[in-house]
Amino acid sequence: MAAAAASSSSSSLKVGIVGFGTFGQFLAKTMIKQGHTIRATSRTDHSHLCHQLGVSFFRDTLSFLEADNDVILLSTSILSLSEVLRSMPLHCLKRRTLFVDVLSVKEYPRNLLLQVLPEAMDVLCTHPMFGPESGKNGWKDLPFVYEKVRVRDEPRCSRFLQIFESEGCRMVEMSCEEHDKLAARSQFLSHAIGRILSEMGIESTSMNTKSFETLVKLKESTNNDSFDLFSGLFIHNRFAQQELMNLEHSFEMVKQRLRRGTSEEQNLSKREEGTCKYREEVVETCRHREECREEVVQTCRHRKEVVRGYVVEQTCRYMEEVGSGSEEGICKYKVEIESVPVVVKACITYEG
């Protein structure tokens, strides 16, 4: 029992948290549960809350740095990190300390820490890929990304990482550059689309599909985070600009495809309309031709009737003249027959 207590005591860390906001409090509760000693400092006075949690709260950073911390955990916003870090009297640090950041971008804090911290300080850049909402039921299988940027005291660094390992986190060792490249494609894009959906004002409806429910949840989840976080993800991740351009380009490509499809549909409709109009004209032409043919037939029929009447009339006259034996009448008939037009003669011949 005594050995176990000694082991626990030797593995416990004195962790000072800079920035005791929602995320800092979230991490502190698990660390306290594991037996670590927690100190905190923040621009906002959290002394009452810290008293309830069993955390020592320091209103000034000088006293905080002199508190002999094993680890100083930076849990500020991305945008305020530089101001906070540069305002700290780092020369007052009494011994080598492990500085750990938990920001959502990694190259920026790495470069800043290497620039501002004394050379003797160790640097571990981390990103717990979860928060108070996603980690409220435990951290098991949730990813914890880290890079040992400058670590000389390996046992102390391992004891800090053990905080997350013991909670079941999926430990992912990755360079800060690779992290930012992947985070721009995943985390930044998620926030960007969530913000766009928020600007559109989408709300749950009585006929939600599963896909739409996912979009509503994304919008709500994004709105739970501050716009400063979103700005930080963009400003301090050099890969975010390209991803935003990719998003805009892809959106334009989708719009062009939709417009092209609409244009093709309109052209098809016009072609079909033209085809229908052509068919109507063809039908009308055929109807006109049929009427003309009928008129020609009627004309020919009329001509035939005229010819028949004429022939009958002439025949009767001829018979009368022949019957009378008048030579003058016979000659007159011949003259009239010869005066009939060629077409009439043809009709007479056809009818005869």
C-alpha positions in Angstrom: 0.0 0.0 0.0 2.8 2.4 1.0 4.7 1.4 -2.2 1.7 2.1 -4.3 1.3 5.5 -2.6 4.9 6.3 -3.2 4.6 5.3 -6.8 1.6 7.5 -7.2 3.3 10.3 -5.5 6.4 10.0 -7.7 4.4 9.9 -10.9 2.2 12.8 -10.0 3.0 16.2 -11.6 2.6 19.8 -10.6 0.8 21.2 -13.6 0.3 25.0 -14.0 -2.4 25.9 -16.4 -2.3 29.3 -18.3 -5.8 30.2 -19.4 -8.4 28.6 -17.2 -11.3 28.8 -19.6 -13.7 26.0 -20.5 -11.1 23.8 -22.0 -8.5 24.4 -19.3 -11.1 23.4 -16.7 -12.1 20.4 -18.7 -8.5 19.0 -18.6 -7.9 20.0 -15.0 -10.8 17.9 -13.7 -9.3 14.7 -15.2 -5.8 15.6 -14.0 -7.1 16.2 -10.5 -8.9 12.9 -10.5 -5.6 11.2 -11.4 -3.9 12.8 -8.4 -1.9 15.6 -10.1 -1.5 19.0 -8.4 -3.0 21.8 -10.4 -2.3 25.6 -10.3 -3.9 28.1 -12.6 -3.7 31.7 -13.8 -6.0 33.5 -16.2 -7.0 37.0 -17.2 -10.5 36.3 -15.7 -10.7 35.7 -12.0 -11.6 32.1 -11.5 -10.6 32.0 -7.8 -14.0 30.8 -6.6 -14.2 28.0 -9.1 -10.6 27.0 -8.4 -11.4 26.8 -4.7 -14.3 24.4 -5.4 -12.1 22.2 -7.6 -9.1 22.2 -5.2 -6.9 24.2 -7.7 -4.5 27.0 -6.5 -5.4 30.2 -8.5 -2.8 32.9 -9.0 -3.9 36.4 -10.1 -0.4 37.4 -11.2 1.9 35.4 -13.5 5.1 36.1 -11.5 3.8 34.2 -8.4 2.5 31.5 -10.8 5.9 31.0 -12.4 7.6 30.9 -9.0 5.3 28.1 -7.9 7.8 25.5 -9.0 5.7 23.7 -11.7 6.8 20.6 -13.5 4.7 21.4 -16.5 3.2 24.7 -17.7 0.2 24.0 -19.9 -0.8 26.8 -22.3 -4.6 26.7 -22.8 -5.1 30.2 -24.2 -6.9 31.0 -27.4 -4.8 30.8 -30.6 -5.1 34.6 -31.2 -4.0 35.6 -27.6 -1.1 33.1 -27.3 1.6 35.5 -28.4 0.5 38.4 -26.2 0.1 36.1 -23.1 3.4 34.3 -23.6 5.4 37.6 -24.2 3.9 39.2 -21.1 5.1 36.4 -18.8 8.3 37.1 -16.9 9.9 33.9 -18.1 13.3 34.8 -16.6 11.8 34.1 -13.2 11.5 30.4 -13.9 13.6 28.6 -11.2 14.3 25.4 -13.1 13.8 23.5 -16.3 10.1 23.2 -17.1 8.1 21.4 -19.7 6.0 23.8 -21.7 3.0 22.1 -23.4 0.5 23.8 -25.6 -3.0 22.3 -26.4 -3.9 24.7 -29.3 -5.7 23.5 -32.4 -2.9 24.6 -34.7 0.7 23.4 -34.2 3.3 25.1 -36.3 2.5 28.5 -35.0 2.8 27.7 -31.2 5.9 25.6 -31.9 7.7 28.5 -33.7 6.6 31.0 -31.0 7.7 28.8 -28.1 11.1 28.1 -29.6 11.5 31.9 -30.2 10.3 33.1 -26.8 11.3 30.5 -24.3 14.7 30.1 -22.8 16.8 27.4 -24.4 16.7 25.3 -21.2 13.0 24.8 -21.4 11.5 21.7 -22.9 8.7 22.0 -25.5 5.9 19.5 -26.3 3.3 20.5 -28.8 -0.1 18.7 -28.4 -3.6 18.7 -29.7 -6.3 16.8 -27.8 -8.7 16.2 -30.7 -11.8 16.4 -28.4 -13.4 18.8 -26.0 -15.9 19.1 -23.2 -18.8 17.9 -25.4 -17.1 15.0 -27.3 -15.2 13.9 -24.2 -17.9 14.2 -21.6 -18.3 10.5 -21.4 -14.6 9.7 -21.3 -11.6 10.0 -23.6 -11.3 6.3 -24.7 -10.3 6.0 -28.4 -10.3 9.8 -28.8 -7.1 11.0 -30.7 -4.3 12.9 -28.9 -1.8 14.3 -31.4 1.7 15.4 -30.2 5.2 16.2 -31.2 8.2 16.2 -28.9 9.7 19.4 -30.3 12.5 19.8 -27.7 12.5 17.3 -24.9 15.5 16.5 -22.7 13.7 15.2 -19.7 12.0 12.1 -21.2 10.6 10.7 -18.0 8.8 13.9 -17.2 7.4 14.1 -20.7 6.3 10.5 -20.6 4.5 11.1 -17.2 2.6 13.9 -18.8 1.6 11.9 -21.9 0.5 9.1 -19.5 -2.3 11.4 -18.4 -4.0 10.8 -21.7 -2.8 7.3 -22.3 -4.3 6.1 -19.0 -7.7 7.6 -20.1 -7.6 5.4 -23.2 -6.7 8.1 -25.8 -5.4 7.0 -29.2 -1.9 8.5 -29.0 -0.7 9.8 -32.4 2.8 11.1 -32.7 3.0 13.5 -35.7 5.0 16.5 -36.9 3.4 19.9 -36.4 3.5 20.5 -40.2 1.7 17.2 -40.9 -0.8 18.0 -38.2 -1.7 21.4 -39.7 -1.9 20.0 -43.2 -4.4 17.4 -42.1 -6.3 19.7 -39.7 -6.8 22.3 -42.5 -8.5 19.6 -44.6 -10.6 18.3 -41.6 -11.1 20.7 -38.7 -10.9 24.0 -40.6 -13.2 22.8 -43.4 -15.7 21.5 -40.8 -15.7 24.9 -39.1 -16.0 26.7 -42.4 -19.0 24.7 -43.6 -20.6 24.9 -40.2 -20.3 28.7 -40.3 -21.7 28.9 -43.8 -24.7 26.8 -42.7 -25.1 29.1 -39.7 -25.1 32.2 -42.0 -27.8 30.4 -44.1 -29.9 30.0 -40.9 -30.7 26.3 -41.5 -33.0 24.8 -38.8 -34.4 21.4 -38.1 -37.6 20.6 -39.9 -40.4 18.1 -39.5 -39.1 16.1 -42.5 -35.4 15.9 -41.7 -33.3 13.3 -43.5 -30.3 11.8 -41.7 -27.9 13.8 -43.9 -29.7 17.0 -43.0 -29.7 16.2 -39.3 -25.9 15.8 -39.7 -25.7 19.3 -41.2 -27.8 20.8 -38.4 -25.6 19.1 -35.8 -22.5 20.5 -37.5 -23.9 24.0 -37.5 -24.8 23.7 -33.8 -21.4 22.2 -32.9 -19.6 25.0 -34.7 -21.6 27.7 -33.1 -20.6 26.4 -29.7 -17.1 27.4 -30.4 -16.0 31.1 -30.6 -15.4 32.9 -33.8 -12.0 33.6 -32.5 -11.2 29.9 -32.6 -12.3 29.8 -36.3 -10.3 32.9 -37.1 -7.2 31.4 -35.4 -7.6 28.2 -37.4 -7.5 30.3 -40.6 -4.9 32.9 -39.7 -2.3 30.6 -38.0 -2.5 27.6 -40.2 -0.7 28.2 -43.5 -2.6 25.4 -45.2 -6.1 26.8 -44.4 -5.9 29.5 -47.1 -5.5 26.8 -49.8 -8.3 24.7 -48.4 -10.6 27.8 -48.5 -9.7 28.4 -52.1 -10.3 24.7 -52.8 -13.7 25.0 -51.2 -14.6 28.1 -53.3 -13.3 26.4 -56.5 -15.3 23.2 -55.8 -18.4 25.2 -55.1 -18.0 27.1 -58.4 -17.5 23.8 -60.3 -20.7 22.4 -58.8 -22.6 25.6 -59.8 -21.2 25.3 -63.3 -22.4 21.7 -63.6 -25.8 22.7 -62.5 -26.0 25.6 -64.9 -24.7 23.4 -67.7 -27.4 20.8 -67.0 -30.1 23.5 -66.9 -28.8 24.9 -70.2 -28.8 21.5 -71.8 -32.4 20.9 -70.6 -33.5 24.2 -72.0 -31.8 23.4 -75.4 -33.5 20.0 -75.5 -36.8 21.6 -74.7 -36.3 24.1 -77.5 -35.3 21.3 -79.9 -38.4 19.4 -79.0 -40.5 22.5 -79.4 -38.9 23.1 -82.9 -39.5 19.5 -83.8 -43.2 19.8 -82.8 -43.5 23.0 -84.8 -41.9 21.4 -87.8 -44.2 18.4 -87.6 -47.2 20.7 -87.4 -45.9 22.5 -90.5 -45.4 19.2 -92.3 -48.9 18.1 -91.4 -50.3 21.4 -92.6 -48.3 21.2 -95.8 -49.6 17.6 -96.4 -53.1 18.8 -95.6 -52.7 21.6 -98.1 -51.3 19.2 -100.7 -54.3 16.9 -100.1 -56.6 19.8 -100.6 -54.8 20.8 -103.8 -54.9 17.2 -105.0 -58.7 17.1 -104.3 -59.1 20.4 -106.1 -57.2 19.0 -109.1 -59.3 15.9 -109.0 -62.4 18.0 -108.9 -61.1 20.1 -111.7 -60.4 17.1 -113.8 -63.7 15.6 -112.9 -65.4 18.8 -113.9 -63.4 18.9 -117.2 -64.4 15.4 -117.9 -68.0 16.2 -117.3 -67.7 19.3 -119.5 -66.1 17.2 -122.2 -68.7 14.5 -122.0 -71.5 17.1 -122.2 -69.8 18.7 -125.2 -69.3 15.4 -127.0 -72.8 14.3 -126.4 -74.1 17.7 -127.6 -71.9 17.6 -130.7 -72.8 14.0 -131.3 -76.5 14.8 -131.1 -76.0 17.8 -133.5 -74.0 15.6 -135.8 -76.7 13.0 -135.8 -79.3 15.7 -136.5 -77.2 17.1 -139.3 -76.5 13.8 -140.8 -80.0 12.8 -140.4 -81.1 15.9 -142.3 -78.5 15.1 -144.9 -77.3 18.7 -144.8 -73.8 19.0 -146.2 -73.5 22.4 -144.6 -74.2 21.0 -141.2 -71.6 18.3 -141.5 -68.9 20.7 -142.5 -69.9 23.0 -139.6 -69.5 20.2 -137.1 -66.1 19.3 -138.4 -64.9 22.9 -137.9 -66.2 23.0 -134.4 -64.6 19.8 -133.5 -61.2 21.0 -134.8 -61.6 24.2 -132.7 -61.7 22.2 -129.5 -58.4 22.8 -127.4 -55.8 20.1 -127.4 -56.6 19.2 -123.7 -60.3 18.9 -124.5 -59.4 16.8 -127.5 -57.3 14.5 -125.3 -60.3 14.3 -122.9 -62.6 13.5 -125.8 -60.2 10.8 -127.0 -59.8 9.5 -123.4 -63.5 9.4 -122.8 -64.3 8.1 -126.3 
